[in-house]
Amino acid sequence: MVVALIIACEVGFWVLLAIGILLRYVAKMPKASTVVLLCEPLLELVLFVTTVIDLRNGAEPDWKHGLAAVYIGYSAALGHSTIKWVDVRVAHRYFGGPPPVKPAKFGAAKTLHEWKTAGRWVLAAVIAIALLQGAIWYVGDDGEIGSLRDWQLKMLFLIGINVAIALSYTLFPKRERSASSAR
């Protein structure tokens, strides 16, 4: 049931996003669009409550419960930026909006962009780790918590990868090639 709900939440995210975009640009109802888009976190709340109920009813914690925590972490930390990304591109492509601002390719601006991206992913992982830890405490020592611990390790790995990437742009900043070296 948890996996089906994760899938339903993902489909619901995109459906709400499409409705929000249509309300904003086709129906010219920006306030209604905002209300619809603000309903997105309700999907994660339903998933969270359902996961807790599943565990409370005696389900053994497994990969599905861990995946639910990871999905909630991703949605909480990256959902807003995903919505903004889609909104800007739809506005530009179909409704005459300005072109999306491309991230910097070189120098300090590129480094800052990479750290912001890493920060969002780290936040997603930290939220997932916290939810997983809450589930571990909730289940207690009597339950099989190995799969939840495995998800926590995967999230630590995710943090490490993102910090390493951002750090590489700090230590070895990408520089624009000069005209003489481009030959």
Backbone as ProteinMPNN parsed JSONL, in Angstrom:
{"seq_chain_A": "MVVALIIACEVGFWVLLAIGILLRYVAKMPKASTVVLLCEPLLELVLFVTTVIDLRNGAEPDWKHGLAAVYIGYSAALGHSTIKWVDVRVAHRYFGGPPPVKPAKFGAAKTLHEWKTAGRWVLAAVIAIALLQGAIWYVGDDGEIGSLRDWQLKMLFLIGINVAIALSYTLFPKRERSASSAR", "coords_chain_A": {"N_chain_A": [[0.812, -1.194, 0.0], [1.99, 1.231, 0.711], [3.86, 1.757, -1.326], [2.155, 2.074, -3.529], [0.876, 4.392, -2.699], [3.012, 6.197, -2.663], [3.523, 6.335, -5.401], [1.038, 7.367, -6.201], [1.184, 9.856, -4.914], [3.289, 11.035, -6.327], [2.212, 11.136, -8.919], [0.024, 12.735, -8.293], [1.393, 15.079, -7.558], [2.344, 16.011, -10.06], [-0.067, 16.3, -11.405], [-1.374, 18.285, -9.852], [0.489, 20.306, -10.279], [0.217, 20.695, -13.069], [-2.478, 21.55, -13.157], [-2.237, 23.877, -11.634], [-0.516, 25.395, -13.299], [-2.114, 25.618, -15.599], [-4.279, 27.07, -14.534], [-2.943, 29.428, -13.895], [-1.894, 30.44, -16.371], [-3.644, 29.877, -18.556], [-6.338, 30.166, -17.647], [-5.976, 32.552, -16.431], [-5.881, 32.993, -13.651], [-4.168, 33.686, -11.221], [-4.168, 33.669, -8.374], [-5.786, 31.483, -7.683], [-4.229, 29.529, -8.843], [-1.975, 29.633, -7.192], [-3.115, 28.763, -4.791], [-3.78, 26.119, -5.461], [-1.208, 25.096, -5.966], [-0.134, 25.337, -3.456], [-1.326, 23.252, -2.213], [0.209, 21.067, -2.663], [2.041, 20.163, -0.543], [0.234, 18.778, 1.043], [-0.021, 16.278, -0.028], [2.345, 14.973, 0.731], [1.951, 15.011, 3.454], [-0.243, 13.278, 3.732], [0.983, 10.921, 2.853], [2.937, 10.642, 4.85], [1.344, 10.342, 7.198], [-0.055, 8.006, 6.529], [2.067, 6.184, 6.349], [2.976, 6.173, 9.005], [0.677, 5.134, 10.255], [0.633, 2.624, 9.054], [2.964, 1.482, 10.141], [2.25, 1.608, 12.846], [0.182, -0.202, 12.889], [1.501, -2.54, 12.943], [3.107, -3.309, 10.794], [6.116, -4.593, 9.462], [8.995, -2.625, 9.377], [10.296, -1.745, 6.256], [11.913, -1.492, 3.018], [10.012, 0.054, 1.686], [8.926, 1.831, 3.544], [11.165, 3.3, 4.098], [11.603, 4.408, 1.566], [9.371, 6.049, 1.403], [10.013, 8.004, 3.318], [12.265, 9.132, 2.091], [11.106, 10.134, -0.259], [9.38, 12.077, 0.832], [11.293, 13.781, 1.967], [12.655, 14.621, -0.372], [10.541, 15.939, -1.726], [9.897, 17.967, 0.098], [12.265, 19.472, 0.212], [13.025, 19.95, -2.457], [10.765, 20.304, -3.966], [9.62, 22.902, -4.325], [11.564, 24.223, -5.906], [11.416, 22.618, -8.153], [8.822, 23.142, -9.046], [9.09, 25.9, -9.656], [10.986, 25.693, -11.711], [9.574, 24.311, -13.735], [7.43, 26.107, -14.114], [8.662, 28.501, -15.097], [9.678, 27.591, -17.535], [7.39, 26.69, -18.92], [5.958, 29.094, -19.041], [7.684, 30.574, -20.679], [7.901, 29.0, -23.052], [5.233, 28.615, -23.987], [3.666, 30.857, -23.39], [4.809, 33.329, -23.879], [6.602, 34.278, -21.973], [9.626, 35.443, -20.3], [12.861, 34.105, -21.236], [14.224, 31.249, -19.52], [16.563, 31.807, -16.894], [19.814, 30.947, -17.313], [22.024, 28.885, -15.452], [25.169, 30.052, -14.179], [28.242, 29.364, -15.894], [30.855, 29.467, -15.211], [33.48, 30.327, -12.854], [33.039, 32.094, -9.682], [30.273, 32.401, -9.546], [29.315, 30.042, -10.677], [30.279, 28.234, -8.799], [28.82, 29.045, -6.537], [26.223, 28.43, -7.434], [26.442, 25.618, -7.58], [26.807, 25.01, -4.865], [24.357, 25.872, -3.827], [22.629, 24.078, -5.094], [23.637, 21.675, -4.033], [23.017, 22.188, -1.376], [20.205, 22.064, -1.364], [19.821, 19.33, -1.952], [21.155, 18.192, 0.214], [19.551, 19.102, 2.294], [17.193, 17.702, 1.639], [18.087, 15.08, 2.097], [18.722, 15.206, 4.828], [16.207, 15.701, 5.97], [14.963, 13.293, 5.249], [16.609, 11.491, 6.675], [16.01, 12.291, 9.292], [13.249, 11.685, 9.431], [13.411, 8.928, 9.042], [14.858, 8.248, 11.336], [12.989, 8.95, 13.248], [11.078, 6.993, 12.662], [12.535, 4.73, 13.363], [12.837, 5.092, 16.123], [10.149, 5.011, 16.769], [9.366, 2.412, 16.079], [11.071, 0.968, 17.702], [13.276, -1.184, 19.656], [12.341, -3.717, 19.323], [11.502, -4.164, 16.731], [12.363, -4.888, 13.279], [14.756, -2.986, 12.073], [16.679, -2.693, 10.199], [16.441, -2.131, 7.398], [15.607, 0.51, 7.455], [17.816, 1.757, 8.587], [19.604, 1.223, 6.521], [18.583, 2.914, 4.524], [19.153, 5.346, 5.76], [21.943, 5.324, 5.613], [22.246, 5.425, 2.842], [21.297, 7.997, 2.4], [23.235, 9.483, 3.737], [25.357, 8.93, 2.05], [24.392, 10.225, -0.238], [24.484, 12.876, 0.678], [27.28, 13.115, 0.981], [28.164, 12.815, -1.706], [26.994, 15.093, -2.948], [28.151, 17.203, -1.497], [30.823, 16.734, -2.12], [30.822, 17.223, -4.891], [30.103, 19.975, -4.974], [32.229, 20.989, -3.475], [34.334, 20.373, -5.165], [33.992, 22.256, -7.182], [34.604, 24.469, -5.746], [37.29, 24.113, -4.981], [38.499, 23.621, -7.422], [37.759, 25.681, -9.492], [35.741, 26.131, -12.366], [36.959, 27.574, -15.214], [36.569, 30.11, -17.673], [37.477, 29.554, -20.995], [40.132, 31.211, -22.554], [40.372, 33.233, -25.545], [42.758, 32.738, -26.899], [43.532, 30.212, -25.983], [41.595, 28.606, -26.981], [42.071, 27.716, -29.462]], "CA_chain_A": [[0.0, 0.0, 0.0], [2.841, 2.408, 0.802], [4.423, 2.013, -2.653], [1.068, 2.629, -4.35], [0.644, 5.765, -2.257], [4.141, 7.0, -3.154], [3.252, 6.559, -6.822], [-0.107, 8.281, -6.27], [1.659, 11.195, -4.533], [4.073, 11.567, -7.442], [1.247, 11.49, -9.975], [-0.715, 13.883, -7.764], [2.264, 16.258, -7.653], [2.359, 16.506, -11.434], [-1.429, 16.735, -11.742], [-1.566, 19.593, -9.219], [1.34, 21.26, -10.983], [-0.426, 21.005, -14.355], [-3.668, 22.359, -12.883], [-1.752, 25.186, -11.223], [-0.003, 26.09, -14.485], [-3.27, 25.966, -16.441], [-4.999, 28.163, -13.884], [-2.142, 30.652, -13.96], [-1.652, 30.989, -17.703], [-4.782, 29.734, -19.465], [-7.527, 30.755, -17.035], [-5.595, 33.879, -15.888], [-6.294, 33.009, -12.245], [-2.935, 33.428, -10.48], [-4.416, 33.349, -6.963], [-6.265, 30.097, -7.644], [-3.056, 28.717, -9.146], [-1.162, 29.574, -5.976], [-3.822, 27.906, -3.826], [-3.62, 24.724, -5.903], [0.182, 24.697, -5.773], [0.097, 25.218, -2.01], [-1.879, 21.967, -1.78], [1.22, 20.029, -2.897], [2.528, 19.521, 0.69], [-0.768, 17.885, 1.618], [0.27, 14.927, -0.528], [3.382, 14.399, 1.586], [1.34, 14.8, 4.77], [-1.03, 12.04, 3.625], [1.948, 9.822, 2.793], [3.537, 10.525, 6.182], [0.344, 9.795, 8.124], [-0.318, 6.62, 6.126], [3.23, 5.387, 6.72], [2.935, 6.017, 10.462], [-0.42, 4.21, 10.561], [1.078, 1.291, 8.625], [3.897, 0.992, 11.157], [1.516, 1.438, 14.098], [-0.641, -1.406, 12.769], [2.337, -3.723, 13.061], [3.901, -3.65, 9.606], [7.566, -4.579, 9.654], [9.621, -1.57, 8.569], [11.102, -2.261, 5.158], [12.379, -0.51, 2.053], [8.903, 0.932, 1.299], [8.829, 2.895, 4.543], [12.331, 4.153, 3.846], [11.361, 5.159, 0.333], [8.403, 7.102, 1.728], [10.758, 9.069, 3.987], [13.105, 9.779, 1.078], [10.209, 10.896, -1.131], [8.939, 13.255, 1.575], [12.456, 14.665, 2.044], [12.853, 15.231, -1.69], [9.446, 16.869, -2.013], [9.994, 19.129, 0.983], [13.452, 20.285, -0.086], [13.194, 20.268, -3.874], [9.483, 20.498, -4.641], [9.437, 24.3, -4.715], [12.442, 24.544, -7.043], [10.88, 21.893, -9.314], [7.665, 23.919, -9.51], [9.61, 27.115, -10.293], [11.655, 25.3, -12.946], [8.523, 24.021, -14.722], [6.668, 27.333, -14.345], [9.424, 29.406, -15.963], [9.799, 27.022, -18.877], [6.066, 26.717, -19.562], [5.663, 30.503, -19.339], [8.494, 30.997, -21.827], [7.624, 28.238, -24.281], [3.857, 28.672, -24.49], [2.909, 32.046, -23.048], [5.565, 34.541, -24.141], [7.389, 34.721, -20.83], [11.064, 35.578, -20.56], [13.566, 32.826, -21.229], [14.788, 30.883, -18.219], [17.932, 32.242, -16.628], [20.702, 29.78, -17.269], [23.031, 29.021, -14.388], [26.514, 30.44, -14.608], [29.072, 28.235, -16.312], [32.236, 29.646, -14.792], [33.845, 31.185, -11.751], [32.385, 32.09, -8.377], [28.826, 32.23, -9.735], [29.105, 28.603, -10.887], [30.516, 27.601, -7.496], [27.653, 29.348, -5.704], [25.109, 27.628, -7.967], [26.651, 24.225, -7.178], [26.559, 24.905, -3.428], [22.907, 25.968, -3.611], [22.073, 22.789, -5.509], [24.026, 20.703, -3.01], [22.266, 22.506, -0.167], [18.842, 21.517, -1.483], [19.905, 17.877, -1.843], [21.526, 17.873, 1.593], [18.33, 19.298, 3.087], [16.314, 16.553, 1.364], [18.637, 13.908, 2.773], [18.613, 15.404, 6.281], [14.794, 15.481, 6.299], [14.732, 11.844, 5.162], [17.296, 10.853, 7.805], [15.239, 12.589, 10.503], [12.024, 10.881, 9.386], [13.812, 7.537, 9.25], [15.205, 8.095, 12.741], [11.711, 8.941, 13.963], [10.481, 5.669, 12.469], [13.335, 3.785, 14.142], [12.437, 5.262, 17.526], [8.751, 4.605, 16.885], [9.315, 0.948, 16.025], [11.777, 0.489, 18.892], [14.262, -2.263, 19.528], [11.676, -4.993, 19.022], [11.248, -4.306, 15.298], [13.481, -5.029, 12.346], [14.991, -1.622, 11.579], [17.837, -2.721, 9.304], [16.182, -1.464, 6.116], [15.561, 1.95, 7.713], [19.229, 2.157, 8.747], [20.193, 1.203, 5.172], [18.176, 4.16, 3.867], [19.921, 6.441, 6.362], [23.282, 5.278, 5.028], [22.137, 5.921, 1.462], [21.146, 9.455, 2.465], [24.565, 10.014, 4.07], [26.114, 8.842, 0.802], [23.88, 11.314, -1.075], [25.071, 14.111, 1.205], [28.698, 13.107, 0.636], [28.322, 13.054, -3.15], [26.659, 16.481, -3.262], [29.177, 18.077, -0.923], [32.044, 16.529, -2.908], [30.673, 17.933, -6.166], [30.189, 21.417, -4.713], [33.587, 21.273, -3.026], [35.226, 20.322, -6.324], [33.88, 23.541, -7.875], [35.267, 25.457, -4.9], [38.735, 23.899, -5.046], [38.937, 23.647, -8.819], [36.695, 26.403, -10.202], [35.739, 26.04, -13.819], [37.309, 28.872, -15.76], [36.264, 30.321, -19.079], [38.669, 29.46, -21.825], [40.435, 32.46, -23.262], [40.333, 33.09, -27.002], [44.028, 32.178, -27.382], [43.628, 28.784, -25.668], [40.5, 27.899, -27.621], [42.514, 27.216, -30.763]], "C_chain_A": [[0.858, 1.261, 0.0], [3.419, 2.754, -0.573], [3.367, 2.616, -3.576], [0.796, 4.08, -3.972], [1.777, 6.685, -2.683], [3.921, 7.334, -4.63], [2.096, 7.541, -6.988], [0.313, 9.702, -5.9], [2.465, 11.823, -5.663], [3.159, 11.978, -8.595], [0.451, 12.721, -9.539], [0.088, 15.16, -7.833], [2.191, 16.859, -9.049], [0.971, 16.961, -11.889], [-1.703, 18.106, -11.137], [-0.723, 20.667, -9.899], [0.72, 21.661, -12.32], [-1.662, 21.877, -14.157], [-3.259, 23.772, -12.484], [-1.259, 26.014, -12.395], [-1.161, 26.519, -15.387], [-4.074, 27.118, -15.83], [-4.241, 29.475, -14.027], [-2.125, 31.253, -15.355], [-2.846, 30.91, -18.639], [-6.009, 30.443, -18.9], [-7.254, 32.148, -16.468], [-6.079, 34.044, -14.452], [-5.074, 32.717, -11.365], [-3.157, 33.082, -9.002], [-4.902, 31.907, -6.813], [-5.108, 29.137, -7.923], [-2.186, 28.542, -7.904], [-1.799, 28.666, -4.93], [-3.638, 26.437, -4.197], [-2.19, 24.25, -5.641], [0.536, 24.573, -4.291], [-0.504, 23.938, -1.432], [-0.867, 20.826, -1.936], [1.707, 19.385, -1.592], [1.506, 18.602, 1.358], [-0.55, 16.441, 1.167], [1.297, 14.241, 0.367], [2.836, 14.138, 2.99], [0.52, 13.514, 4.783], [-0.1, 10.828, 3.606], [2.576, 9.587, 4.167], [2.573, 9.847, 7.156], [0.072, 8.325, 7.796], [0.841, 5.702, 6.516], [3.26, 5.135, 8.226], [1.851, 5.02, 10.861], [-0.029, 2.777, 10.196], [2.028, 0.687, 9.654], [3.176, 0.729, 12.479], [0.678, 0.162, 14.073], [0.197, -2.683, 12.71], [3.128, -4.112, 11.833], [5.384, -3.618, 9.966], [8.14, -3.459, 8.797], [10.472, -2.203, 7.469], [11.431, -1.13, 4.192], [11.292, 0.475, 1.668], [8.771, 2.103, 2.271], [10.002, 3.864, 4.401], [12.15, 5.005, 2.611], [10.367, 6.288, 0.574], [9.108, 8.279, 2.396], [11.619, 9.84, 2.993], [12.247, 10.639, 0.147], [9.75, 12.177, -0.436], [10.089, 14.262, 1.689], [12.71, 15.379, 0.735], [11.783, 16.282, -1.958], [9.548, 18.135, -1.172], [11.142, 20.047, 0.574], [13.536, 20.747, -1.534], [11.891, 20.508, -4.625], [9.292, 21.911, -5.152], [10.301, 24.66, -5.92], [11.986, 23.811, -8.304], [9.698, 22.652, -9.906], [8.131, 25.182, -10.236], [10.239, 26.793, -11.645], [10.621, 25.068, -14.056], [7.779, 25.307, -15.096], [7.385, 28.261, -15.321], [9.485, 28.876, -17.39], [8.466, 26.999, -19.625], [5.705, 28.145, -19.947], [6.426, 30.961, -20.575], [8.062, 30.3, -23.11], [6.237, 28.491, -24.859], [3.145, 30.006, -24.282], [3.718, 33.334, -23.128], [6.354, 35.083, -22.964], [8.861, 34.838, -21.18], [11.749, 34.214, -20.538], [14.108, 32.526, -19.833], [16.215, 31.396, -18.086], [18.788, 30.993, -16.507], [21.713, 29.97, -16.139], [24.388, 29.384, -14.978], [27.322, 29.195, -14.958], [30.479, 28.294, -15.74], [32.316, 30.439, -13.492], [33.04, 31.016, -10.482], [30.881, 31.878, -8.507], [28.483, 30.753, -9.949], [29.277, 27.855, -9.566], [29.316, 27.82, -6.578], [26.44, 28.534, -6.14], [25.239, 26.172, -7.505], [26.417, 24.037, -5.681], [25.082, 25.02, -3.106], [22.223, 24.657, -3.98], [22.393, 21.715, -4.474], [23.233, 20.931, -1.735], [20.857, 21.953, -0.199], [18.847, 19.996, -1.328], [20.279, 17.441, -0.436], [20.311, 18.032, 2.497], [17.366, 18.133, 2.884], [16.791, 15.319, 2.121], [18.502, 14.019, 4.291], [17.164, 15.189, 6.735], [14.485, 13.983, 6.288], [15.383, 11.116, 6.336], [16.512, 11.07, 9.086], [13.948, 11.769, 10.548], [12.328, 9.401, 9.631], [14.168, 7.292, 10.716], [13.941, 8.087, 13.6], [11.028, 7.592, 13.851], [11.227, 4.614, 13.285], [12.952, 3.884, 15.616], [11.018, 4.762, 17.754], [8.618, 3.085, 16.945], [9.988, 0.356, 17.264], [12.694, -0.675, 18.6], [13.636, -3.598, 19.148], [11.529, -5.232, 17.527], [12.527, -4.463, 14.498], [13.698, -3.673, 11.672], [16.157, -1.548, 10.595], [17.608, -1.977, 8.002], [16.116, 0.05, 6.295], [16.978, 2.497, 7.898], [19.933, 2.181, 7.378], [19.839, 2.479, 4.415], [18.925, 5.354, 4.447], [21.34, 6.483, 5.789], [23.274, 5.787, 3.584], [22.017, 7.437, 1.439], [22.467, 10.12, 2.868], [25.467, 9.992, 2.849], [25.697, 9.967, -0.15], [24.45, 12.654, -0.622], [26.539, 14.201, 0.795], [28.95, 13.413, -0.833], [28.066, 14.518, -3.478], [27.677, 17.459, -2.702], [30.478, 17.943, -1.715], [31.97, 17.278, -4.242], [30.813, 19.432, -5.962], [31.603, 21.803, -4.293], [34.57, 21.254, -4.2], [35.168, 21.626, -7.124], [34.508, 24.666, -7.055], [36.78, 25.337, -5.043], [39.295, 24.017, -6.457], [37.885, 24.366, -9.66], [36.861, 26.303, -11.718], [35.981, 27.45, -14.366], [36.943, 28.924, -17.244], [37.562, 30.251, -19.877], [38.889, 30.79, -22.53], [40.462, 32.173, -24.763], [41.61, 32.454, -27.529], [44.133, 30.683, -27.085], [42.549, 27.964, -26.341], [40.927, 27.295, -28.958], [42.986, 25.843, -30.726]], "O_chain_A": [[0.501, 2.253, -0.636], [3.461, 3.927, -0.943], [3.65, 3.556, -4.318], [0.515, 4.905, -4.841], [1.531, 7.84, -3.031], [4.111, 8.475, -5.052], [2.164, 8.446, -7.819], [-0.158, 10.659, -6.514], [2.333, 13.018, -5.927], [3.326, 13.052, -9.174], [0.234, 13.638, -10.331], [-0.46, 16.221, -8.132], [2.0, 18.065, -9.206], [0.853, 17.904, -12.672], [-2.206, 18.996, -11.822], [-1.171, 21.8, -10.074], [0.702, 22.843, -12.664], [-1.873, 22.834, -14.902], [-3.856, 24.749, -12.936], [-1.551, 27.207, -12.479], [-1.185, 27.647, -15.879], [-4.495, 28.032, -16.539], [-4.848, 30.521, -14.257], [-2.323, 32.459, -15.507], [-3.038, 31.815, -19.452], [-6.648, 31.232, -19.596], [-8.184, 32.849, -16.07], [-6.614, 35.087, -14.078], [-4.957, 31.619, -10.82], [-2.409, 32.282, -8.44], [-4.467, 31.196, -5.908], [-5.016, 28.069, -7.319], [-1.722, 27.441, -7.607], [-1.108, 27.895, -4.263], [-3.368, 25.606, -3.329], [-1.98, 23.139, -5.154], [1.411, 23.79, -3.923], [-0.222, 23.582, -0.288], [-1.073, 19.739, -1.397], [1.784, 18.158, -1.529], [1.878, 17.74, 2.154], [-0.86, 15.501, 1.898], [1.141, 13.072, 0.719], [3.215, 13.161, 3.637], [0.583, 12.747, 5.744], [-0.368, 9.825, 4.268], [2.724, 8.441, 4.592], [2.94, 8.899, 7.85], [-0.019, 7.495, 8.701], [0.622, 4.575, 6.96], [3.537, 4.021, 8.67], [2.08, 4.158, 11.709], [-0.322, 1.837, 10.935], [1.907, -0.489, 9.998], [3.46, -0.26, 13.156], [0.485, -0.48, 15.105], [-0.326, -3.769, 12.46], [3.77, -5.162, 11.832], [5.843, -2.73, 10.684], [7.809, -3.352, 7.616], [11.276, -3.096, 7.736], [11.249, 0.045, 4.512], [11.597, 1.624, 1.351], [8.529, 3.236, 1.854], [9.854, 5.075, 4.561], [12.499, 6.186, 2.604], [10.509, 7.37, 0.005], [8.828, 9.432, 2.07], [11.691, 11.067, 3.051], [12.634, 11.757, -0.192], [9.733, 13.244, -1.05], [9.878, 15.464, 1.525], [12.952, 16.585, 0.712], [12.099, 17.396, -2.375], [9.314, 19.239, -1.664], [10.996, 21.269, 0.59], [14.063, 21.825, -1.808], [11.913, 20.878, -5.799], [8.853, 22.108, -6.285], [9.835, 25.322, -6.847], [12.151, 24.328, -9.409], [9.587, 22.787, -11.124], [7.623, 25.5, -11.312], [10.05, 27.529, -12.613], [10.774, 25.566, -15.172], [7.529, 25.557, -16.275], [6.774, 28.752, -16.27], [9.355, 29.642, -18.345], [8.423, 27.259, -20.827], [5.206, 28.388, -21.045], [5.872, 31.659, -21.425], [7.878, 30.949, -24.14], [6.076, 28.572, -26.077], [2.127, 30.267, -24.924], [3.351, 34.331, -22.507], [6.737, 36.253, -22.971], [9.291, 34.383, -22.239], [11.267, 33.281, -19.896], [14.412, 33.438, -19.064], [16.975, 31.412, -19.055], [18.514, 30.104, -15.7], [22.194, 31.078, -15.902], [24.698, 29.059, -16.124], [27.114, 28.12, -14.395], [31.213, 27.306, -15.772], [31.372, 31.118, -13.087], [32.445, 29.969, -10.226], [30.277, 31.233, -7.65], [27.464, 30.275, -9.449], [28.504, 26.948, -9.256], [28.854, 26.888, -5.92], [25.71, 28.008, -5.299], [24.254, 25.563, -7.087], [25.883, 23.008, -5.268], [24.594, 24.338, -2.205], [21.342, 24.184, -3.262], [21.519, 20.939, -4.086], [22.819, 19.973, -1.081], [20.362, 21.435, 0.802], [17.982, 19.436, -0.654], [19.776, 16.431, 0.056], [20.067, 17.195, 3.366], [16.786, 17.632, 3.847], [15.989, 14.599, 2.715], [18.202, 13.032, 4.961], [16.925, 14.565, 7.768], [13.832, 13.468, 7.195], [14.775, 10.223, 6.925], [16.358, 10.145, 9.885], [13.597, 11.221, 11.593], [11.591, 8.714, 10.339], [13.82, 6.252, 11.275], [13.834, 7.318, 14.555], [10.46, 7.097, 14.824], [10.608, 3.703, 13.835], [12.764, 2.864, 16.279], [10.714, 4.168, 18.789], [7.862, 2.543, 17.752], [9.522, -0.644, 17.808], [12.865, -1.092, 17.454], [14.333, -4.507, 18.698], [11.44, -6.381, 17.093], [13.625, -4.201, 14.987], [12.92, -3.267, 10.81], [16.572, -0.457, 10.203], [18.495, -1.258, 7.543], [16.516, 0.798, 5.403], [17.294, 3.584, 7.413], [20.758, 3.057, 7.115], [20.69, 3.061, 3.742], [19.292, 6.273, 3.714], [21.871, 7.56, 5.515], [24.19, 6.493, 3.163], [22.573, 8.091, 0.557], [22.78, 11.209, 2.386], [26.249, 10.917, 2.63], [26.544, 10.588, -0.791], [24.853, 13.472, -1.449], [26.99, 15.242, 0.318], [29.85, 14.185, -1.164], [28.843, 15.127, -4.213], [28.028, 18.438, -3.362], [31.161, 18.939, -1.951], [32.948, 17.894, -4.667], [31.555, 20.092, -6.689], [32.114, 22.84, -4.717], [35.526, 22.03, -4.225], [36.178, 22.056, -7.681], [34.898, 25.696, -7.606], [37.472, 26.341, -5.208], [40.427, 24.46, -6.654], [37.191, 23.732, -10.455], [37.965, 26.38, -12.256], [35.277, 28.394, -14.008], [37.002, 27.924, -17.958], [38.59, 30.807, -19.49], [37.952, 31.409, -23.034], [40.562, 31.023, -25.189], [41.564, 31.706, -28.505], [44.759, 29.952, -27.852], [42.585, 26.735, -26.276], [40.22, 26.456, -29.517], [43.387, 25.3, -31.756]]}, "name": "protein", "num_of_chains": 1, "seq": "MVVALIIACEVGFWVLLAIGILLRYVAKMPKASTVVLLCEPLLELVLFVTTVIDLRNGAEPDWKHGLAAVYIGYSAALGHSTIKWVDVRVAHRYFGGPPPVKPAKFGAAKTLHEWKTAGRWVLAAVIAIALLQGAIWYVGDDGEIGSLRDWQLKMLFLIGINVAIALSYTLFPKRERSASSAR"}
